[in-house]
Amino acid sequence: MSITEAAKKYHERMFPGYKSKFLETDPEFIERFDNFAFDEVVNSDDLDDRTRMMAILATLIGSQSVDEFRAMVPAALNFGVTPVEVKEIHTAGVTTKSAELFNNLPPQDHFLESMADACKAVISYKGAENMLYINVANRLSVDCDCDSHPAEPEMADLGIFASVDPVAVDQACYDAVVNSPDPGKKALIERMDSRHGIHTVEAAAQHGLGNREYEIISLDE
């Protein structure tokens, strides 16, 4: 396997002159990653590059992945996203002043609602009949999976949940944590509730993306 010419060109447009250390330490991984991220993914839809970059920035800031947002801003600018647009995405329109950018995060619920909005956009584009949702509720750290050094989990694994209803499957996972007999759940519940995590499910339900009522069918029984 080798990195495709299309992937090389797209990567160079995003990050001019950048060479990953993985090219030396793990060339097989970087070949697979680059071909997927910079060739297969970008050629799987009809979005123009500028719109795609705006969607990526909105998703990153919506999931509070601030470090990743910072890393992607130069790439977005290379694809024609303007500095003013970057500022508006980052602050949900609160400010367009660079000096105030990272001190003006919008309210938490706005972040969470933006994730439900993004889900609605994807489902509308792909078609609900073509979607399946799988949640792997294992190694449940209190930290986001975007954190490169997450805290070790304090509760045991819950298993794998699947559904054609994204609202139901997320609600089921939340309820599974809350109703677990595992005393280690306390830290995770505190983190979810202090960030009002369930609000994304509430917003998705309001969008009509699914139902918060569900029935668990166990394949272990």
C-alpha positions in Angstrom: 0.0 0.0 0.0 1.1 3.6 -0.6 -0.4 7.0 -0.1 -2.4 8.0 -3.1 -1.6 11.1 -5.1 -5.0 12.5 -4.3 -4.3 12.1 -0.6 -0.9 13.7 -0.9 -2.3 16.7 -2.8 -5.1 17.3 -0.4 -2.9 17.0 2.7 -0.4 19.5 1.1 -3.3 21.9 0.6 -4.4 21.6 4.2 -0.9 21.5 5.9 1.7 22.9 3.4 5.1 21.4 4.0 4.1 19.4 7.1 5.5 15.8 7.3 4.2 13.5 10.0 6.7 11.7 12.2 4.5 8.6 11.6 5.9 8.5 8.1 9.1 7.2 9.8 7.8 5.5 13.0 4.6 3.9 11.6 4.4 4.2 7.8 1.6 1.6 7.5 -0.6 3.5 9.9 -0.1 6.9 8.2 -0.7 5.3 4.7 -4.0 4.0 5.9 -5.0 7.2 7.7 -4.0 9.6 4.9 -5.7 7.6 2.3 -8.9 7.4 4.4 -8.9 11.0 5.7 -7.5 12.9 2.7 -8.9 10.8 -0.2 -11.8 8.5 0.6 -13.6 10.8 3.0 -13.3 14.0 1.0 -14.4 12.3 -2.1 -17.4 10.6 -0.5 -19.7 13.6 -0.7 -20.5 16.6 -2.9 -19.5 19.3 -0.3 -17.0 21.9 -1.6 -13.8 22.1 0.5 -14.6 25.4 2.1 -18.0 24.2 3.3 -16.5 21.0 4.6 -13.9 22.9 6.6 -16.6 25.1 8.2 -18.5 22.0 9.2 -15.4 20.4 10.6 -14.6 23.6 12.7 -18.2 23.7 13.9 -18.1 20.1 14.9 -14.8 20.4 16.8 -15.9 23.5 18.8 -19.3 21.9 19.4 -17.6 19.0 21.0 -15.2 21.3 23.0 -12.2 20.0 21.1 -10.4 23.3 21.4 -6.9 22.0 20.7 -8.0 20.2 17.6 -9.9 23.4 16.6 -6.7 25.4 16.9 -4.9 22.9 14.7 -7.5 22.9 12.0 -7.9 26.7 11.8 -4.8 27.2 9.5 -6.1 24.4 7.2 -9.6 26.0 7.1 -8.0 29.4 6.1 -6.1 27.6 3.3 -9.4 26.4 1.9 -11.0 29.9 1.9 -12.7 30.1 5.2 -12.3 33.7 6.3 -11.0 34.8 9.7 -14.3 36.4 10.5 -16.1 33.2 9.7 -13.7 31.3 12.0 -14.4 33.7 14.8 -18.2 33.4 14.3 -18.1 29.6 14.3 -15.9 29.6 17.5 -18.0 32.0 19.5 -21.5 31.3 18.0 -21.4 35.0 16.9 -20.5 36.4 20.3 -17.4 38.2 19.0 -15.3 38.5 15.9 -12.2 40.0 17.7 -9.2 37.8 17.6 -8.0 38.9 21.0 -11.3 37.8 22.6 -11.7 34.6 20.6 -10.9 31.9 23.2 -12.4 33.9 26.1 -15.9 34.0 24.6 -17.1 30.4 24.3 -20.9 30.4 23.8 -23.1 28.8 26.5 -22.7 25.1 27.0 -26.2 24.3 25.8 -25.4 26.1 22.5 -22.5 23.7 22.0 -24.8 20.7 22.7 -27.6 21.9 20.5 -25.1 22.4 17.7 -24.1 18.8 17.9 -27.8 17.8 17.5 -28.0 20.2 14.6 -25.0 18.6 13.0 -26.6 15.1 13.4 -29.7 16.3 11.8 -27.8 17.6 8.8 -26.0 14.3 8.3 -29.1 12.3 8.7 -31.0 14.5 6.2 -28.2 14.2 3.7 -27.6 10.4 4.0 -31.2 9.4 4.7 -32.4 8.0 8.0 -33.1 4.6 6.3 -29.3 4.3 5.6 -28.1 4.9 9.1 -27.3 2.6 12.0 -25.9 3.7 15.4 -23.5 1.8 17.5 -22.3 3.0 21.0 -19.4 1.2 22.6 -20.0 1.9 26.3 -16.6 0.5 27.4 -13.7 2.3 29.1 -16.0 5.1 30.2 -13.6 7.8 31.2 -14.9 11.1 32.5 -12.9 12.8 29.8 -13.8 13.3 26.2 -12.5 10.8 23.7 -10.8 13.8 22.0 -8.5 14.1 25.1 -5.1 12.5 24.3 -4.6 11.7 28.0 -8.0 10.8 29.4 -8.5 9.8 33.0 -8.7 6.1 33.7 -12.3 4.8 34.0 -13.7 4.4 37.5 -16.6 2.1 36.5 -16.8 -1.2 34.6 -17.7 -1.6 31.0 -21.4 -1.6 30.1 -21.2 -3.2 26.7 -22.2 -2.3 23.2 -25.5 -0.7 22.3 -27.0 -0.5 18.8 -30.1 0.9 17.2 -31.5 2.6 14.1 -32.7 5.4 16.5 -29.9 7.7 17.6 -31.9 9.3 20.3 -33.0 6.1 21.9 -29.5 4.6 21.9 -27.9 7.6 23.5 -30.7 7.8 26.1 -30.2 4.1 26.8 -26.5 4.6 27.4 -27.1 7.5 29.7 -29.7 5.6 31.6 -27.4 2.5 31.8 -24.7 4.6 33.6 -27.2 6.2 36.0 -28.9 2.9 36.8 -25.7 0.9 37.1 -25.0 -0.7 40.5 -21.3 0.1 40.0 -20.2 2.7 42.7 -17.6 3.9 40.2 -20.4 5.6 38.2 -20.4 8.6 40.5 -17.6 10.5 38.8 -19.0 9.9 35.3 -22.5 11.0 36.3 -21.1 14.1 37.9 -19.2 14.9 34.7 -22.2 14.2 32.4 -24.7 16.2 34.5 -22.3 19.1 35.2 -21.9 19.6 31.5 -25.7 19.0 30.9 -24.8 16.2 28.5 -28.3 14.8 28.2 -29.3 18.1 26.5 -27.9 16.9 23.1 -30.4 14.0 23.4 -33.2 16.4 24.3 -32.3 18.7 21.3 -32.1 15.7 18.9 -35.6 14.5 20.1 -37.0 18.0 19.5 -35.6 17.8 15.9 -37.6 14.6 15.5 -34.5 12.5 15.0 -35.8 9.7 17.4 -37.6 8.8 20.5 -36.3 8.9 24.1 -38.4 5.9 25.0 -36.9 2.5 24.2 -36.9 -1.2 24.9 -33.6 -3.0 25.6 -33.2 -6.4 23.8 -30.2 -8.2 25.1 -28.3 -10.6 22.9 -26.6 -12.1 25.9 -29.7 -13.8 27.1 
